[in-house]
């Protein structure tokens, strides 16, 4: 009679071999499609830049009493869709958002940047996976917006938080999400201050002579995004501690909250400027970012 331990080991080895074969097949396919995937990823950065630059400009206009609104990525897509020939604009943006989401998924699963398997690296790859899911959802929103013209808003973050709080240990889960957002925000702020993000771009031609200005744009953009993540995490923690889902804010709600504070117009303007710079940084990445698929491209 076969030894159960030997049988278990055999099954484990077979599973690992099968998984390795699947990964190798995926990597071969990605390698063959690498030029097209890279172009799609770069177009994804362009689309993301358009969306976040629009969010920033709308918030700046609101801060200085020039109309505008406090909105998020979906709201920006809605406003762009309201422009003349807006539907024709949304379709390519949707394609780009799909490309960006796919690039984030490949970063998470195939590790083309050679992050490795350490805890910190796995945490980054998990963040890439979450980004992929968020941007796939934004892509689908854009597709529906282009096709239907109008898309009904979802239940919102407060409703989602209410669902989480209704679960067993819901406060703990919501608090954990807040801690993760706080950590991600802090990490992004630190990266912005240190300027380590510049290692991911290769400035060629005339851009090399403006490296200092480009670095400052990246610092403002990534710093503002990090502060936003940290603030949203703090709202989640507050909601978890008080067991009140209504305390949760989304990014548009955060902008509205800033405007309602003392000197709120200036706080809103600073946040809006940072968001606009983040959009500009996406354009920089579209042109100069290191993108290497399958083979590590460096961090």
Protein Blocks (a to p, Z undefined) as FASTA:
>chain_A
ZZfklmmmmmmmmmmmmmmmmmmmmmmmmmmmmmmmmmmmmmmmmmmmmmmmmmmmmmmm
mmnongpadddfklmmmmmmmpghklmmmmmmmmmmmmmmmmmmmmmmnopnonojcfkl
mmmmmmmmmmmmmmmmmmmmmmmmmmnopacddebjmlmmmmmmmpghklmmmmmmmmmm
mmmmmmmmmmmmnommmmmpccehjllmmmmmmmmmmmmmmmmmmmmmmmmmmmmmmmmm
nopaklpccfklmmmmmmmpghklmmmmmmmmmmmmmmmmmmmmmmmpccdehiagbZZ
